[in-house]
């Protein structure tokens, strides 16, 4: 399949719902809603922003006593998600498996991955959590995946029944179906996950946390731009004639995150917040899901005002 055929497919999707895709703006790539094929960036570079706002909005109303239900029925297409973002999305699918609000929205969202070559991407991204495996797509959750080969040909895969229907309904017949084989490969959990888990858990008293606490601003940019951060707050919002329950993104770096009804805070220092964030990524998520809590996209480093480098910190802890 050639690029013009993919462009026709994409043009049809633009007429069926909202399309979110990587867009280049100067030296950086952002995820934005697009209304034209020409705006989409095909470089495969990791965007600074993430796709998570498509399936978990920064702020949403869960309940309003004046309305029967809330369901986002607008069809949305997350176009061009790279392999690392698909890994993050696959984690979200497990975390929010029983969340009815997430699941209702997900019914109308199509996840469409893209790569210029998975093996080349892993080398380019300098992934520190996984080596390339031929069966990597079998362990990712997606609806459609498109791989552009070096000769310019496009190979199309479906990863779900919904994805197959989307392709068929839009005239794409030449595709291969990939059956999801679970998050964890047959050979078991990646030993790098286990090694990083031990490094963080046993490194609680490592002086690195004091060193980082001296420069960290606790601004929360790392967690907001992280594709695997899913913490949120729920608040009752009283208005003149209604009461709404609102869910919005939270961050363990925010002052109110660990505040209890009595006014106490478990995370009462920058040092504790830093360790809590790393522990969540590298200890608690692997323990619960046997999966990556960090997909090594390095967004946190790229947006950090003081350039805290998560990869270098892991290397130091592993030593």
Backbone as a ProteinNet text record, in pm:
[ID]
protein_1_A
[PRIMARY]
XXXXXXXXXXXXXXXXXXXXXXXXXXXXXXXXXXXXXXXXXXXXXXXXXXXXXXXXXXXXXXXXXXXXXXXXXXXXXXXXXXXXXXXXXXXXXXXXXXXXXXXXXXXXXXXXXXXXXXXXXXXXXXXXXXXXXXXXXXXXXXXXXXXXXXXXXXXXXXXXXXXXXXXXXXXXXXXXXXXXXXXXXXXXXXXXXXXXXXXXXXXXXXXXXXXXXXXXXXXXXXXXXXXXXXXXXXXXXXXXXXXXXXXXXXXXXXXXXXXXXXXXXXXXXXXXXXXXXXXXXXXXXXXXXXXXXXXXXXXXXXXXXXXXXXXXXXXXXXX
[TERTIARY]
84.2	0	88.5	48.6	127.7	67.4	146.5	105	-27.7	-51.3	-179	-301.7	-291	-404	-428.1	-317.9	-331.3	-389.7	-349.1	-402.8	-553.8	-599.1	-743.3	-818.2	-760.7	-819.1	-828.8	-721.7	-718.4	-817.9	-830	-925.2	-1068.7	-1099.3	-1232.7	-1257.1	-1153.1	-1167.6	-1190.5	-1127.5	-1145.4	-1291	-1363.2	-1504.2	-1597.9	-1540.4	-1624.4	-1617.1	-1517.6	-1502.2	-1382.3	-1337.5	-1223.8	-1095.6	-996.8	-869.3	-760.8	-689.6	-577.3	-450.2	-349.1	-229	-107.5	14	135.4	143.7	176.1	188.5	321.1	400.8	529.3	511.4	566.3	566.6	708.2	779.1	919.3	1000.8	1078.6	1165.2	1093.9	968.4	899.8	777.3	732.7	610.4	509.4	385.7	277.8	164.3	81	-40.8	-154.4	-219.5	-327.6	-439.5	-558.4	-666.1	-632.2	-648.4	-614.7	-739.1	-740.6	-850.5	-800.5	-669.8	-610.5	-495.9	-483.6	-374.2	-239.5	-235.7	-109.3	-46.1	-125.6	-73.3	-0.4	-19.9	31.3	180.4	251.4	395	415.1	492.5	514	654.7	726.6	865.9	878.8	773.2	782.3	846	885.1	943.9	840.3	886.2	795.9	745.8	614.7	562.2	591.6	603.1	620.8	494.7	378.9	251.1	210.3	107	67.2	-74.7	-112.5	-248	-344.7	-296.6	-383.4	-506	-499.6	-615.4	-731.2	-703.1	-809.2	-897.8	-835.9	-915.3	-929.4	-856.3	-874.9	-861.7	-971.4	-965.4	-906.7	-835.2	-780.1	-887.7	-1009.1	-1120.5	-1249.3	-1330.1	-1455.9	-1561.5	-1686.7	-1799.2	-1847.3	-1843.6	-1887.8	-2035.9	-2087.5	-2227.4	-2280.3	-2403.1	-2474.5	-2617.1	-2666.6	-2800.2	-2911	-2876.4	-2975.5	-2972.3	-2875.6	-2866	-2861.3	-2921.1	-2933.6	-2798.8	-2719.3	-2591	-2495.7	-2369.9	-2267.6	-2197.6	-2201.1	-2132.2	-2079	-1949.4	-1885.6	-1905.9	-2004.5	-2039.9	-1977.4	-1889.9	-1822.1	-1714.2	-1714.1	-1613.4	-1478.5	-1374.7	-1241.3	-1138.6	-1035.8	-929.1	-795.7	-725.4	-590.3	-495.2	-452.7	-377.4	-226.9	-150	-4.7	61.1	-0.3	60.2	181.4	296.5	417.5	412	508.2	508	510.8	588.8	597.5	464.7	396.8	267.3	161.5	177	85.2	107.5	232.4	258.9	192.8	202.1	138	-13.1	-69.5	-213.6	-256.2	-174.8	-206.1	-212.8	-127.7	-136.3	-266.7	-305.4	-431.1	-550	-548.2	-658.2	-673.6	-563.7	-571	-614.8	-557.5	-588	-736	-792.3	-930.8	-1025.6	-988.4	-1068.6	-1211.9	-1229.6	-1363.3	-1420.2	-1358.8	-1406.4	-1510.5	-1636	-1743.7	-1733.1	-1683.3	-1670.9	-1564.2	-1453.2	-1345.2	-1392.7	-1459.1	-1499.1	-1605.1	-1697.6	-1798.1	-1732	-1636.2	-1565.7	-1482.7	-1421	-1333.5	-1410.1	-1538.2	-1617.7	-1615.3	-1598.2	-1601.9	-1464.2	-1359	-1223.2	-1149.6	-1082.3	-1004.8	-857.2	-780.4	-637	-563.1	-493.1	-424.5	-275.2	-195.3	-51.3	21	142.1	223.5	371.1	447.2	592	660.8	781.4	866.9	955.3	922.6	999.9	1021.2	958.5	964	1108	1186.1	1324.5	1403.8	1384	1453.9	1408.9	1278.7	1226.5	1290	1301	1359.6	1504.4	1576.2	1714	1716	1625.4	1621.8	1580	1481.3	1432	1529.4	1626.6	1720.3	1644	1551.2	1465.8	1549.9	1530.3	1610	1534.3	1411	1335.6	1311.3	1341.4	1306.2	1392	1428	1494.6	1388.4	1424.1	1329.2	1295.8	1167.2	1122.2	1028.5	1036.2	955.2	805.3	767.8	626.3	573.8	637.3	600.8	455	402	264.2	162.4	198.8	106.3	79.9	165.7	152.6	117	58.5	9.1	-139.6	-211.1	-353.1	-369.7	-431.1	-456.9	-568.9	-622.7	-726.4	-667.5	-580.9	-514.1	-369	-278.2	-137.3	-81.4	-6.8	49	200.9	269.9	416.4	463	539	597.2	736.3	757.9	886.1	983.9	1109.5	1213.1	1188	1119.6	1089.7	965.3	904.1	787.1	654.9	657.7	534.3	476.2	344.7	273.9	213.9	243	182	79.5	-40.5	-149.9	-187.2	-205.2	-246.7	-374.4	-458.5	-572.2	-542.7	-582.5	-557	-683.2	-799	-927.2	-1035.5	-1148	-1262.2	-1308.8	-1303.3	-1341.3	-1248.2	-1119.5	-1023.1	-1047.8	-1081.4	-1113	-1231.3	-1333.9	-1453.7	-1421.6	-1337.3	-1300.2	-1228.5	-1135.9	-1061.8	-1154.7	-1238.6	-1329	-1427.1	-1482.4	-1582.8	-1522.8	-1391.7	-1326.8	-1241.9	-1272.3	-1213.9	-1074.5	-1025.1	-893	-911.3	-870.5	-885.3	-753.3	-644.7	-512.5	-452.6	-481.2	-427.7	-411.7	-331.7	-307.5	-363.2	-429.1	-485.6	-383.8	-368.6	-281	-368.2	-355.2	-434.7	-358.5	-423.1	-360.5	-329	-201.4	-156	-126	-181.6	-157.4	-40.1	-35.9	71.2	207.7	209.3	336.6	366.5	482.9	519.1	524.8	527.4	529	650.4	763.1	884	879.7	773.8	757.2	795.5	786.4	813.5	957.2	974.3	1106.9	1199.4	1315.6	1406	1451.1	1447.3	1485.1	1383.8	1256.4	1154.4	1188.1	1225.7	1260.5	1384.1	1483.1	1605.9	1581.2	1503.7	1472.8	1387.4	1299.6	1216.7	1303.6	1396.9	1485.9	1572.5	1618.4	1705.3	1632.8	1505.1	1429.2	1387.5	1339	1291.9	1407.7	1521.2	1635.1	1711.9	1677.6	1748.7	1676.6	1584.4	1507	1597.9	1708.1	1797.5	1917.8	1912.6	2022.8	2031	2148.8	2163.1	2113.3	2082.2	2036	1908.1	1822.6	1695.7	1719.1	1819.2	1854	1910.4	1992.4	2051.5	1943.9	1848	1740.1	1647.2	1623	1531.8	1585	1715.4	1774.8	1748.3	1725.9	1703.7	1560.2	1485.7	1348.9	1258	1176.1	1083	945.3	924.7	795	683.1	711.8	612.6	509.3	543	449.1	448.2	535.5	537.6	566.9	653.5	691	569.3	486.7	372	260.8	243.2	139.4	174.1	302.8	344.3	373.7	368.4	396.5	276.7	296.3	183.3	129.5	202.6	153.2	102.3	111.1	57	-94.8	-164.9	-310.9	-379	-306.9	-368.6	-468.2	-577.6	-678.3	-745	-809.9	-889.5	-1036.4	-1123.1	-1267.3	-1321.4	-1395.8	-1448.5	-1596.3	-1672.4	-1811.4	-1814.6	-1876.5	-1881.2	-2024.7	-2052.1	-2187.2	-2212.8	-2325.8	-2367.2	-2506.6	-2563.4	-2690.8	-2801.7	-2817.1	-2927.3	-2880.7	-2753.4	-2705.5	-2579.5	-2549.5	-2423.6	-2356.5	-2231.5	-2158.5	-2041.4	-2018.3	-1897	-1797.8	-1682.4	-1584	-1456.2	-1403.9	-1275.5	-1173.9	-1055.8	-950.8	-814.8	-721.6	-587.4	-527.1	-455.2	-381.2	-233.9	-155	-11.9	39.2	123.4	178.6	273.7	306.9	392.6	311.4	179.8	96.8	82.3	71.6	67.8	-45.7	-162.4	-278.6	-289.7	-196.8	-214.1	-233.6	-150.9	-156.6	-221	-287.9	-348.5	-472.6	-481	-595.2	-692.3	-806.6	-910.3	-860.3	-765.6	-711.8	-606.1	-571.3	-472.4	-330.7	-309.3	-175.1	-140.9	-11.3	36.4	145.6	123.1	227.1	346.6	319.4	427	453.1	521.5	541.4	677.7	748.8	878.4	899.3	982.3	1012.8	1080.1	1163.8	1232.1	1131.7	1031.6	930.7	849.3	819	742.3	820.4	947.6	1031.2	1035.3	1060.8	1069.6	933.2	826.2	691.2	665.1	707.1	683.1	760.8	888.2	969.1	917.1	877.2	825.6	699.2	614.1	491.5	524.3	620.3	656.5	722.7	816.9	907.3	883.3	794.8	766.5	618.5	532.6	391.7	321.8	346.8	284.1	334	465.5	509.5	450.8	437.7	381.2	236.7	161.3	18.1	-10.2	66.4	34.5	145.3	259.3	374.3	411.9	404.5	423.1	498.9	534.5	612.9	529.7	581.6	521.1	585.6	694.9	765.3	799.7	762.1	788.2	912.8	986.2	1113	1100.6	991.3	973.2	1055.8	1099.7	1185.2	1115.5	983.6	911.9	939.7	947.1	968.8	1099.6	1200.9	1330.5	1322.9	1251.8	1244.4	1168.8	1071.1	992.4	1038.4	1131.2	1174.7	1255	1215.8	1289	1433.4	1462.5	1598.9	1665.6	1604.3	1661.6	1695.9	1603.5	1620.9	1601.2	1701.8	1705.4	1673.6	1555.5	1509.6	1597.3	1648.4	1733.2	1865.1	1927	2052.5	2030.8	1917.9	1889.3	1872.2	1807.9	1792.1	1928	2010.9	2146.1	2223	2210.4	2280.1	2226.9	2094.6	2034.5	2073.9	2082.4	2121.1	2265.6	2350.3	2489.5	2501.4
-118.5	0	124.6	226.7	348	462.3	567.3	682.5	743.8	759.2	817.6	741.9	608	529	556	569.3	602.1	741.7	833.6	969.8	971.4	887.5	878.5	825.7	723.9	667.8	775	850	955.4	1065.9	1101	1204.5	1164.2	1036	987.3	999.7	968.5	978.2	1122.4	1216.6	1358.3	1400.3	1330.8	1361.6	1285.5	1194.3	1110.5	1146.7	1224.3	1258	1348.7	1356	1440.1	1358.6	1411.5	1342	1416.1	1342.2	1397.2	1331	1411.5	1357.1	1442.6	1389.4	1468.3	1583.7	1701.8	1821.2	1888.7	1919.6	1985.1	2135.4	2192.9	2337.1	2379.4	2426.7	2461.7	2337.9	2341.3	2227.7	2112.7	2131.8	2029.7	1975.7	1858.7	1796.8	1793.3	1832.5	1833.3	1746.3	1697.4	1626.7	1727.4	1741.9	1839.1	1782.7	1841.3	1808.1	1870.6	1792.4	1841.1	1838.5	1928	1931.6	1915.9	1883.5	1867.8	1766.8	1685.9	1589.4	1660.1	1778.6	1850.9	1889.3	1892.2	1934.5	1822	1699.5	1584.2	1564.6	1536.4	1507.7	1356.6	1313.1	1171.1	1127.4	1210.6	1178.9	1062.4	1039.8	938.1	989.5	1117.5	1176.1	1179.6	1160.6	1158.2	1299.3	1320	1452.7	1489	1618.3	1663.1	1636.6	1665.5	1636.1	1492.4	1443.6	1303.8	1292.4	1169.2	1140.3	1114.4	1111.8	1063.7	1151.9	1280	1366.5	1325.7	1245.5	1198.6	1098	1006.5	903.9	927.4	1024.7	1065.5	1217.9	1291	1437.5	1499	1610.5	1678	1713.3	1739.6	1768.9	1720.3	1647.7	1597.1	1590.3	1609.1	1598.4	1453.6	1391.4	1252.2	1242.3	1342.9	1338.1	1479.7	1498.5	1624.2	1588.5	1636.6	1595.9	1644.8	1732.2	1779.3	1700	1606.6	1528.3	1380.4	1300.4	1157.3	1086.3	1114.7	1047.8	1131.6	1097.8	1163.5	1058.4	1078.5	986.7	1065.9	1059	1127.9	1042.8	1080.1	998.4	1048	1147.5	1197.8	1098.1	1061.5	967.1	1039.4	974.9	1034.3	933.3	987.2	904.2	955.4	871.7	904.4	849.5	936.7	894.8	913.6	810.3	823.3	801	721.1	691.6	601.1	644.2	562	442.3	354.3	229.8	256.5	355.1	383.3	436.5	521.3	572.1	461.5	365.4	251.7	165.3	155	82.5	154.4	286.6	363.5	346.9	351.3	332.7	192.9	93	-44.2	-54.1	21.2	26.7	90.6	201.7	269.6	175.1	91.5	-1.5	-98	-130.1	-217.5	-138.3	-19.8	61.4	99.1	135.9	184.4	78.6	-46.5	-156.2	-155.5	-116.6	-118.9	21.2	119.9	257.7	283.1	297.2	305.3	431.7	539.7	664.2	650.3	592.9	568	472.7	364.3	262.2	312.9	395.5	451.9	540.5	620	706.5	623.2	519.6	435.4	369	344.5	282.2	363.3	493.9	581.2	636.8	575.6	619.6	508.5	546.6	450.7	483.1	383.9	400.4	352.6	445.2	414.3	443.9	339.5	354.2	376.1	429.1	451.8	440.4	384.5	376.7	380	431	422.6	298.9	209.5	87.2	68.5	-32.7	-51.1	-64.4	-145.7	-167.5	-37.1	38.3	166.6	265.7	262.7	352.9	324	196	160.8	208.7	199.7	248.8	401.2	466.5	613	666.6	600.4	646.9	616.3	526.1	481.7	426	337.9	279.8	207.4	238.7	173	62.5	36.3	-65.5	-191.8	-193.7	-311.6	-320.3	-440.8	-460.3	-493.5	-474.9	-501.7	-650.7	-678.6	-815.5	-818.2	-924.3	-931.8	-931.7	-983.1	-996.3	-881.6	-765.2	-655.6	-613.5	-616.9	-573.6	-664.4	-789.6	-883.1	-845.6	-760.9	-725.3	-577.7	-519.5	-382.3	-380.4	-287.2	-271.2	-155.4	-182.7	-80.5	-130.3	-40.9	-78.3	-95.7	-2.3	-8.6	33.1	-31	6.3	10.8	118	136.6	146.6	65.5	69.5	111.8	221.1	264.9	203.7	126.9	62	157.5	117	203.6	234	143.1	167	252.4	296	382.3	308.6	175.4	97.6	103.3	98.4	99.9	-38.2	-94.2	-219.6	-186.2	-238.6	-206.2	-329.4	-309.9	-416.8	-374.7	-470.9	-445.7	-514.9	-451	-509.5	-539.1	-515.3	-539.5	-556.2	-608.5	-620.5	-482.8	-387.5	-250.1	-193.5	-225.2	-180	-242.3	-371.2	-438.2	-371.8	-343.1	-279.5	-141.4	-67.7	66.1	58.6	-36	-52	-94	-193.9	-244.8	-137.3	-64	38.1	153.4	169	278	229.5	109.7	60.9	2.5	-24.6	-85.8	-237	-310.2	-455.9	-528.4	-462.2	-525.6	-496	-582.8	-565.9	-702.2	-704.1	-827.3	-810.6	-912.2	-904.5	-952.4	-874.5	-911.2	-942.7	-1062.7	-1102.1	-1068	-992.8	-951.4	-1073.6	-1083.8	-1200.1	-1163.9	-1052	-1010.5	-915.5	-839.9	-742.3	-807.8	-922.4	-987.2	-1099.5	-1098.4	-1204.9	-1340.8	-1447.1	-1583.4	-1609.4	-1546.4	-1571.1	-1502.4	-1426	-1365.8	-1218.5	-1161.6	-1019.8	-986.6	-874	-831.1	-817.7	-882.6	-875.8	-733.2	-643.8	-505	-439.9	-478.2	-426.7	-468.5	-595.5	-647.4	-577.9	-557.4	-493.4	-348.5	-274.5	-136.3	-129.7	-228.4	-232.9	-246.7	-338	-359.6	-236.9	-173.1	-56.2	56.5	79.4	187.7	149.4	25.2	-15.5	-19.2	-72.3	-81.1	50.4	144	271.7	383.2	346.6	447.8	544.7	495.4	579.7	631	614.3	660.7	813.8	870.9	1017.1	1089.6	1015.9	1080.4	1159.7	1113.7	1182.8	1319.9	1329.4	1459.9	1552.4	1496.4	1576.2	1629.2	1542.8	1585.5	1685.7	1665.3	1754	1896.9	1911.6	2045.1	2126.3	2058.7	2131.4	2121.2	2017.6	1997.6	2110.2	2163.9	2272	2220	2088.6	2027	2092.9	2125.9	2194.2	2097.3	1968.7	1869.4	1852.6	1924.4	1911.2	1768.1	1701	1563.9	1472	1481.4	1391.1	1429	1557.7	1600.7	1558.2	1562.9	1524.8	1375.7	1302.7	1159.3	1082.5	994.6	920.3	809.9	773.8	668.3	721.5	852.2	908.6	918.3	860.8	857.5	904.5	963.7	1010.7	1122.4	1123.8	1227.5	1261.5	1376.8	1421.1	1420.4	1392.8	1406.1	1508.8	1605	1711.4	1734.1	1769.5	1809.5	1959.7	1997.2	2137.7	2186.7	2266.1	2316.5	2442.1	2441.4	2558	2600.3	2699.6	2756.7	2653.3	2570.9	2474.5	2331.5	2305.7	2170.3	2142.4	2012.7	1968.3	1875.4	1903.8	1823.7	1753.8	1631.2	1562	1569.5	1630.8	1658	1578	1518.8	1449.7	1529	1551.7	1622.6	1566.3	1583	1530	1583.8	1495.6	1535.8	1505.1	1544.4	1515.5	1501.2	1402.3	1381.1	1493.8	1581.7	1695.6	1817.7	1813.9	1927.2	1931.8	2050.4	2065.3	1988.4	1978.4	1918.2	1767.7	1709	1570.8	1472.7	1479.2	1380.8	1436.7	1550.6	1612.1	1535.5	1501.4	1428.4	1524.6	1470.1	1554.1	1625.8	1566.5	1628.8	1733.3	1749.9	1850.7	1798.1	1670	1612.4	1580.8	1580.2	1545.3	1439.2	1326.4	1223.5	1270.7	1337.6	1386.7	1533.2	1552.5	1688.4	1746.5	1682.8	1735.3	1697.7	1773.8	1745	1609	1575.7	1446.6	1332.3	1340.4	1235	1227	1341.7	1342.7	1276.7	1305.9	1245.9	1093.6	1047.3	902.2	837.2	901.7	848.9	830.7	929.1	923	807.8	795.1	685.9	550.3	543.9	418.3	375.4	472.5	440.7	382.7	445.6	402.1	265	245.7	131.2	20.2	45.5	-58.1	-96.1	-0.1	-33.7	-77.5	-8.5	-50.1	-187.7	-214.9	-351.2	-456.9	-424.5	-522.2	-554.7	-453.8	-473.7	-528.1	-482.7	-517.8	-594.9	-617.2	-683	-612.3	-480.3	-401.6	-273.9	-203.8	-81	32.5	93.6	216.3	337.2	312	414.9	354.6	422.3	369	431.8	509.4	571.3	665.5	740.7	839.3	965.2	985.9	1097.2	1232.7	1234.8	1362.3	1439	1364.6	1429.8	1508.5	1451.5	1519.5	1641.1	1625.6	1732.6	1855.5	1835.2	1949.5	1998.6	1926.5	1963.5	2093.8	2194.4	2322.1	2309.5	2204.4	2187.2	2062.3	2004.8	1894.3	1771	1729.2	1603.2	1488.2	1401.6	1296.8	1161.6	1109.3	985.5	866.9	864.6	753.5	751.6	868.1	875	841.3	882	850.4	700.9	634.8	488.8	419.8	468.2	411.2	423.8	540	562.3	469	450.2	361.6	215.9	177.8	40.3	11.2	114.1	92.8	63.2
0	0	0	-75.3	-88	-4.3	13.3	92.8	46.4	-86.9	-129.8	-80	-70.5	-20.6	127.9	203.6	345.4	361.3	275.2	280.6	253.7	159.7	132.2	254.4	317.6	440.1	547.6	566.2	666.5	634.5	506.5	465.7	500.5	485.1	520.8	671.4	749.4	894.7	938.4	870.7	903.4	886.3	799.1	778.1	869.7	952	1037.8	1185.5	1224.6	1366.5	1386.7	1511.3	1546.5	1537	1468.2	1449.9	1527	1612.4	1688.7	1637.7	1611.9	1548.6	1584.1	1561.6	1583.4	1483.6	1533.9	1450.6	1485.5	1384.5	1411.3	1418.8	1525.9	1543.9	1578.7	1479.4	1500.2	1531.4	1639.2	1671	1744	1784.8	1864.7	1791	1836.4	1785.5	1898.4	1869.2	1967.1	1917.1	2008.8	1971.1	1970.5	1855	1841.6	1754.4	1768.1	1675.2	1540.2	1434.6	1300.8	1212.2	1114.9	1018.5	875.9	864.4	732	738.7	634.3	626.2	627.1	569.3	554.6	688.1	795	924.7	997.5	955.8	1029.8	1007	1115	1109.2	1100.4	1000.5	975.5	1015.1	1089.8	1122.6	1219.7	1300.1	1404	1531.7	1534.6	1655.9	1767.8	1890.4	2004.7	2034.4	2034.6	2067.5	2213.7	2239.8	2377.9	2458.4	2399.5	2465	2431.9	2498.8	2483.2	2428.9	2398.6	2352	2467.6	2591.4	2699.7	2722.6	2682.7	2700.2	2609.4	2505	2416.5	2488.9	2566.3	2634.1	2784.1	2840.3	2979.7	2984.6	2963.7	2956.5	3083.4	3070.8	3188.9	3291.2	3242.5	3333.1	3268.1	3344.4	3291.1	3401.2	3362.1	3454.4	3455.2	3571	3584.6	3616.3	3688.8	3732.2	3747.9	3703.3	3722.5	3757.7	3872.3	3915.3	3821.7	3725.9	3628.7	3498	3486.9	3364.8	3398.5	3310.9	3338.8	3332.9	3232	3217.6	3134.1	3145.4	3065.8	2982.2	2854.9	2764	2646.3	2626.1	2515.2	2390.4	2307.6	2191.8	2062	2073	1953.7	1912.4	1786.5	1737	1729.2	1785.4	1787.4	1736	1670.6	1616.1	1669.1	1744.4	1790.1	1685.2	1594.3	1475.6	1498.3	1466.7	1466.5	1600.5	1687.2	1816.8	1796.1	1850.3	1836.5	1932.2	1919.9	1997.5	2148.5	2192	2334.6	2388.3	2310.4	2353.4	2352	2262.3	2263.3	2387.6	2432.1	2556.4	2674	2675.9	2782.2	2776.5	2655.6	2640.5	2685.3	2655.3	2696.4	2848.1	2918	3064.4	3107.6	3044.1	3077.4	3062.4	2959.7	2937.8	3054.9	3122.6	3239.8	3363.5	3381.2	3499	3503	3386.5	3380.7	3324.6	3342.2	3288.1	3340.4	3466.3	3527	3549.5	3489.7	3501.8	3392.4	3429.9	3330.6	3245.4	3302.1	3226.3	3117.9	3155.5	3059.3	2950.4	2990.7	2894.9	2796.5	2844.3	2752.9	2648.9	2691.3	2596.6	2499	2550.7	2468.4	2353.7	2369.8	2264.4	2135.4	2148.8	2032.1	1995.4	2051.3	2021.5	1946.7	1839.3	1760.4	1776.9	1818.2	1841	1716.4	1651.4	1525.8	1541.6	1545.8	1565.2	1433.2	1443.3	1323.7	1359.2	1267.3	1285.2	1149.6	1148.1	1030.4	1037.3	1129.8	1152.2	1300.9	1360.1	1505.4	1554.3	1485.7	1528.6	1521.3	1412.5	1398.9	1505	1537.3	1640	1774.9	1810.5	1939.1	1948.1	1836.9	1836.3	1848.8	1775.8	1776	1912.7	1973.4	2103.1	2216	2187.6	2292.2	2412.6	2383.8	2487.2	2591	2718.6	2821.4	2893.2	2851.6	2924.3	2844.4	2716.4	2637.3	2512.2	2475.3	2347.8	2243.5	2118.5	2010.3	2003.5	1986.8	1967.3	1847.4	1768.9	1648.1	1678.8	1793.8	1824.9	1911.1	1903.5	1992.6	1973.8	1852	1828.3	1896.5	1918.7	1983.7	2128.8	2184.3	2325.1	2344.8	2240.2	2247.3	2215.4	2276.2	2247.9	2150	2037.9	1936.1	1845.9	1763.6	1667.8	1528.1	1490.6	1360.9	1382	1309.2	1316.4	1175.1	1145	1011.3	1022.4	944	940.8	802.5	797	670.1	657.4	551.8	530.1	461.3	454.4	397.4	251	179.4	38.4	17.5	129.9	120.3	126.4	114.6	123	263.9	271.9	399.8	426.9	544.4	586.9	693.7	678.5	770.1	851.3	981.7	1072.2	1144.5	1173.6	1262.6	1394.8	1504.6	1635.4	1713.7	1650.6	1717.5	1612.8	1656.3	1565	1520	1611.9	1578.6	1472.3	1484.8	1386	1249.4	1246.2	1120.2	1052.2	1130.3	1075.5	1019.8	1090.9	1044.7	910.4	898.2	773.3	659.5	683.7	580.4	534.8	631.5	598	517.7	525.5	453.3	336.1	290.8	167.5	177.6	300.3	316	330.7	228.9	230.1	255.6	224.2	234.1	371.5	467.3	601.9	668.1	772.2	848.8	988.9	1039	1174	1278	1383.7	1494.6	1616.2	1667.4	1784.5	1912.3	2000.2	2125.9	2211.5	2255.6	2332.8	2477.9	2525.1	2662.9	2672.8	2781.6	2799.3	2815.6	2883.4	2916.9	2817.8	2752.4	2659.1	2727.5	2645	2697.9	2786	2752.5	2831.6	2966.8	2991.9	3124.1	3127.4	3245.8	3265.5	3225.4	3162.1	3118.3	3239.9	3237.5	3353.2	3385.4	3287.1	3313.1	3406.7	3394.7	3486.5	3628.9	3645.1	3777.8	3833.5	3747.1	3792.4	3836.8	3756.7	3793.5	3919.9	3935.5	4055.4	4179.9	4175.7	4290	4316.2	4208.5	4224	4296.9	4261.8	4325.1	4466	4484.9	4617.3	4718.3	4676.1	4767.2	4777.4	4688.4	4688	4760.8	4849	4920.8	4996.7	5053.3	5133.4	5052.9	4922.5	4838.4	4843.8	4852.2	4858.1	4733.5	4627.3	4505.1	4527.5	4619.9	4644.5	4707.8	4794.9	4852.5	4744.7	4657.1	4550	4455.5	4419.9	4330.2	4397.6	4527.3	4601	4607.2	4600.6	4606.6	4480.1	4368.9	4243.2	4192.2	4233.9	4185	4233.3	4142.2	4174.8	4214.5	4204.7	4235.1	4155.2	4029.3	3945.6	3888.2	3881.5	3831.2	3680.1	3608.9	3462.7	3418.5	3492.5	3456.2	3455.2	3557.8	3567.2	3469.4	3442.7	3349.3	3206.6	3171.9	3037.1	3025	3134.9	3131.8	3077	2978.1	2921.5	3011.3	3118.3	3207.3	3340.9	3364.4	3488.8	3478.1	3573.6	3565.2	3693.2	3787.1	3910.6	3880.9	3954.6	3934.8	4067.1	4070	4184.4	4144.6	4240.4	4219.4	4318.2	4266	4350	4320.8	4425.6	4408.1	4383.9	4274.5	4235.2	4245.6	4345.5	4368.7	4286.3	4213.7	4138.1	4183.2	4118.3	4164.7	4175.3	4073	4073.4	4049.2	4069.3	4044.2	4123.8	4132.1	4192	4091.1	4061.2	3964.2	4032.5	3992.8	4035.5	3920	3948.2	3843.8	3870.7	3765.4	3773.9	3693.9	3753.1	3681.2	3717.8	3625.5	3646.6	3775.8	3844.6	3963.2	3944.8	4040.8	4037.1	4179.1	4200.9	4334.6	4374.1	4281.6	4313.5	4359	4340	4379.4	4531.7	4590.6	4737.3	4805.3	4739.6	4805.1	4781	4707.6	4662.4	4778.1	4880.6	4989.4	5116.3	5103.5	5221	5263.6	5390.9	5444.3	5511	5552.4	5612.6	5737.4	5806.4	5927.1	5900.5	5773.4	5737	5725.5	5757.5	5746.4	5600.7	5571.4	5437.9	5449.9	5382.8	5381.4	5299.8	5188.7	5102.8	5138.2	5248.7	5299.6	5264.7	5172.5	5127.9	4982.5	4913.9	4773.9	4761.6	4855	4853.4	4855.1	4942.4	4950.1	4821.8	4761.9	4637.4	4524.5	4517.5	4414.3	4427	4547.5	4564.9	4538.7	4582.9	4561.3	4412.5	4330.8	4185.8	4122.9	4160	4105.8	4155	4281.3	4335.9	4262.9	4231.1	4157.9	4020.7	3952.3	3817.6	3816.6	3905.1	3894.3	3996.2	4093.3	4193.3	4192.8	4220	4239	4110	3998.7	3873	3828.2	3829.2	3795.7	3888.2	4018.8	4111.8	4077.3	4034.9	4009.5	3870.5	3771.3	3632.8	3560.9	3627.4	3564.3	3435	3437.1	3315.7	3346.9	3240.3	3253	3311.9	3416.8	3466.7	3402.3	3330.5	3254.4	3118.9	3010.7	2877.4	2814.3	2892.9	2853	2733.6	2729.7	2621.9	2647.4	2772.2	2813.3	2805.7	2801.7	2803.3	2932.2	3043.1	3172.9	3172.6	3112.3	3103.5	3011.3	2899.9	2800.7	2852.3	2941.3	2989.9	3126.8	3190.4	3325.3	3321.2	3400.5	3401.1	3447.4	3527.1	3578.9	3520.8	3417.3	3339.6	3423.8	3508.2	3581	3482.3	3473.2	3372.1	3436	3406.6	3469.5	3431.1	3309.5	3264.7	3342.2	3357.8	3432.7	3579.6	3633.9	3774.3	3794.2	3700	3708.2	3698.9	3609.1	3597.1	3728.5	3793.4	3921	4028.9	4031.7	4131.6	4106.6	3979.7	3946.5	3984.5	3980.5	4020.5	4169.2
[MASK]
+++++++++++++++++++++++++++++++++++++++++++++++++++++++++++++++++++++++++++++++++++++++++++++++++++++++++++++++++++++++++++++++++++++++++++++++++++++++++++++++++++++++++++++++++++++++++++++++++++++++++++++++++++++++++++++++++++++++++++++++++++++++++++++++++++++++++++++++++++++++++++++++++++++++++++++++++++++++++++++++

